[in-house]
Amino acid sequence: MKKTPLLITIKRTNSNDPDFACLENELNKYLTNIFGVKQQYYDRLNVINNSSTVVVAYLNDEAVGCACLREFDAETIEVKRMFVPELYRGKGIGSRILVELEKWARELGYKYVILETGTLLKEAKALYKKSGYQVIENWGEYVGIETSVCMKKPLENA
């Protein structure tokens, strides 16, 4: 019996998208469950207002993942709010989201993508490493934060 391929689609949208808001809410609960009160420090760093570079992933018309981009400097853009609920992990959704974000970053003229993830988020770290991201020194608000891992990837043809 043949497996039916999963129909994963990616929509470019903005931070007012209701599917993005719903997934971001789930992400906040997930992170609070993992990091507890330490998550309060990160919450203020994760506010996304008026972003025009949001992607939402759909599996057969159901919103199953999200992320967005935020400018870091003239050459570098940061991945924020990357999330795929546990039920949908292992299906290639996170990889598809990253590919779309990197494509969009290239279109916008950026040369590098950076991100911050948590030391306890093993699946996220594995995805980023598999996708070519390298661990770098923690920057800005993440310097000295032992639960943070910062990563960077150069964009080819940028």
Secondary structure, DSSP 8 states (H G I E B T S, - for coil): -------EEEEEE-TT-HHHHHHHHHHHHHHHHHHGGGHHHHHTT----S-S-EEEEEETTEEEEEEEEEEEETTEEEEEEEE--GGGTTSSHHHHHHHHHHHHHHHTT-SEEEEEEETT-HHHHHHHHHTT-EEE---GGGTT-TTEEEEEEE-TT-
